[in-house]
Amino acid sequence: MARAWKILEGKKVKLRDLCEEDLPRCLVWLRDRGVTKYLDFDLINIGLVQETRWLKTMQSSPNDYIFAIEKENGKHIGNIGLHRINWRDKNCMLGIIIGDIEDWNKGYGTDAIKTILKYAVEKLRLHKINLHVYEYNPRAIRTYEKCGFKKEGLLREGHYYNEKYWDVIVMGILDRDIKMLYD
Ligand SMILES: CC(C)(COP(=O)(O)OP(=O)(O)OC[C@H]1O[C@@H](n2cnc3c(N)ncnc32)[C@H](O)[C@@H]1OP(=O)(O)O)[C@@H](O)C(=O)NCCC(=O)NCCS
């Protein structure tokens, strides 16, 4: 599928293509353990060169769509992406980070997710969006439930953090639920 510069308008946020100028800001977020403890990758020691390589891989991949999340005043507050798109089964994994704790709990995450879900079904024609979330992340679980995701299962003790194993909750949403919720 050909890539053109994309802007997706939500109610509170705008999603636009992530670009190289955004990366120094992303690195600050990725060095904050208060944020990264919720993510499934540990990039605390990553540098700009690796981060730039990662972005180029994302940009050239037909199976990944990565967006910067901007709030009303144009501030870049986080990233959201559809990853590992399986074009045969028409599903993918959702990932999201709002990097500055000050911007949490203000409805930006919910709006960003609803906006990308609409894009996933209307433009990419995906059937299902999946995600994994750690049991110690009730804010994210609540956010996903608000967006219509259902809990589908558990990867028992699938994640090790703080000297303890934690369950990984598997959640998903179907295209028909997205259409029903957001039409
Ligand atoms: C998870 C994340 C994307 C959510 O985005 P957000 O903008 O903070 O979320 P919203 O403001 O849209 O919604 C948060 C909801 O969680 C609720 N919430 C906050 N803390 C909570 C807690 N401890 N327990 C239960 N609910 C909680 C809020 O009250 C709100 O629900 P409400 O609207 O019914 O009141 C964002 O906080 C983030 O990026 N966190 C760090 C990285 C991360 O966790 N990524 C997801 C990995 S799976």
The ligand as an SDF file (V2000), in Angstrom:
LIG
                    3D

 48 50  0  0  0  0  0  0  0  0999 V2000
   -2.2180    4.1640   28.9780 C   0  0  0  0  0  0  0  0  0  0  0  0
   -2.3480    5.5380   28.3340 C   0  0  0  0  0  0  0  0  0  0  0  0
   -2.1600    5.3960   26.8150 C   0  0  0  0  0  0  0  0  0  0  0  0
   -3.7630    6.0790   28.5910 C   0  0  0  0  0  0  0  0  0  0  0  0
   -3.8720    7.3610   28.0220 O   0  0  0  0  0  0  0  0  0  0  0  0
   -4.4940    8.5450   28.9200 P   0  0  0  0  0  0  0  0  0  0  0  0
   -4.5910    9.7450   28.0730 O   0  0  0  0  0  0  0  0  0  0  0  0
   -3.7190    8.6450   30.1840 O   0  0  0  0  0  0  0  0  0  0  0  0
   -5.9450    7.9120   29.2030 O   0  0  0  0  0  0  0  0  0  0  0  0
   -7.3760    8.6440   29.3030 P   0  0  0  0  0  0  0  0  0  0  0  0
   -7.2360    9.9250   30.0360 O   0  0  0  0  0  0  0  0  0  0  0  0
   -7.9720    8.6890   27.9460 O   0  0  0  0  0  0  0  0  0  0  0  0
   -8.1800    7.5660   30.1700 O   0  0  0  0  0  0  0  0  0  0  0  0
   -7.6390    7.0790   31.3880 C   0  0  0  0  0  0  0  0  0  0  0  0
   -8.7220    6.3790   32.1680 C   0  0  0  0  0  0  0  0  0  0  0  0
   -8.1040    5.5440   33.1550 O   0  0  0  0  0  0  0  0  0  0  0  0
   -8.6230    5.8870   34.4250 C   0  0  0  0  0  0  0  0  0  0  0  0
   -7.6030    5.6040   35.4120 N   0  0  0  0  0  0  0  0  0  0  0  0
   -6.4890    6.3030   35.7170 C   0  0  0  0  0  0  0  0  0  0  0  0
   -5.7980    5.6830   36.6860 N   0  0  0  0  0  0  0  0  0  0  0  0
   -6.4850    4.5500   36.9790 C   0  0  0  0  0  0  0  0  0  0  0  0
   -6.2860    3.4970   37.9070 C   0  0  0  0  0  0  0  0  0  0  0  0
   -5.2250    3.4700   38.7010 N   0  0  0  0  0  0  0  0  0  0  0  0
   -7.2040    2.4870   37.9320 N   0  0  0  0  0  0  0  0  0  0  0  0
   -8.2820    2.5020   37.1290 C   0  0  0  0  0  0  0  0  0  0  0  0
   -8.5360    3.4950   36.2320 N   0  0  0  0  0  0  0  0  0  0  0  0
   -7.6340    4.4990   36.1620 C   0  0  0  0  0  0  0  0  0  0  0  0
   -8.9660    7.3560   34.2850 C   0  0  0  0  0  0  0  0  0  0  0  0
   -9.8270    7.7820   35.3260 O   0  0  0  0  0  0  0  0  0  0  0  0
   -9.6170    7.3370   32.9110 C   0  0  0  0  0  0  0  0  0  0  0  0
  -10.9110    6.7510   32.9390 O   0  0  0  0  0  0  0  0  0  0  0  0
  -12.2660    7.6460   33.0100 P   0  0  0  0  0  0  0  0  0  0  0  0
  -12.2910    8.4910   31.7820 O   0  0  0  0  0  0  0  0  0  0  0  0
  -13.3630    6.6500   33.0740 O   0  0  0  0  0  0  0  0  0  0  0  0
  -12.1690    8.5040   34.2640 O   0  0  0  0  0  0  0  0  0  0  0  0
   -1.2860    6.5520   28.8970 C   0  0  0  0  0  0  0  0  0  0  0  0
   -1.5730    6.8030   30.2500 O   0  0  0  0  0  0  0  0  0  0  0  0
    0.1490    6.0690   28.7370 C   0  0  0  0  0  0  0  0  0  0  0  0
    0.7310    6.2270   27.6760 O   0  0  0  0  0  0  0  0  0  0  0  0
    0.7270    5.4520   29.7990 N   0  0  0  0  0  0  0  0  0  0  0  0
    2.1290    4.9920   29.7890 C   0  0  0  0  0  0  0  0  0  0  0  0
    2.4300    3.9580   28.7160 C   0  0  0  0  0  0  0  0  0  0  0  0
    1.4050    2.8530   28.6860 C   0  0  0  0  0  0  0  0  0  0  0  0
    0.9010    2.3950   29.6890 O   0  0  0  0  0  0  0  0  0  0  0  0
    1.1080    2.3920   27.4440 N   0  0  0  0  0  0  0  0  0  0  0  0
    0.1950    1.2810   27.2420 C   0  0  0  0  0  0  0  0  0  0  0  0
    0.9190    0.0180   27.3350 C   0  0  0  0  0  0  0  0  0  0  0  0
   -0.1700   -1.3960   27.1130 S   0  0  0  0  0  0  0  0  0  0  0  0
  1  2  1  0
  2  3  1  0
  2  4  1  0
  2 36  1  0
  4  5  1  0
  5  6  1  0
  6  7  2  0
  6  8  1  0
  6  9  1  0
  9 10  1  0
 10 11  2  0
 10 12  1  0
 10 13  1  0
 13 14  1  0
 14 15  1  0
 15 16  1  0
 15 30  1  0
 16 17  1  0
 17 18  1  0
 17 28  1  0
 18 19  1  0
 18 27  1  0
 19 20  2  0
 20 21  1  0
 21 22  1  0
 21 27  2  0
 22 23  1  0
 22 24  2  0
 24 25  1  0
 25 26  2  0
 26 27  1  0
 28 29  1  0
 28 30  1  0
 30 31  1  0
 31 32  1  0
 32 33  2  0
 32 34  1  0
 32 35  1  0
 36 37  1  0
 36 38  1  0
 38 39  2  0
 38 40  1  0
 40 41  1  0
 41 42  1  0
 42 43  1  0
 43 44  2  0
 43 45  1  0
 45 46  1  0
 46 47  1  0
 47 48  1  0
M  END
$$$$
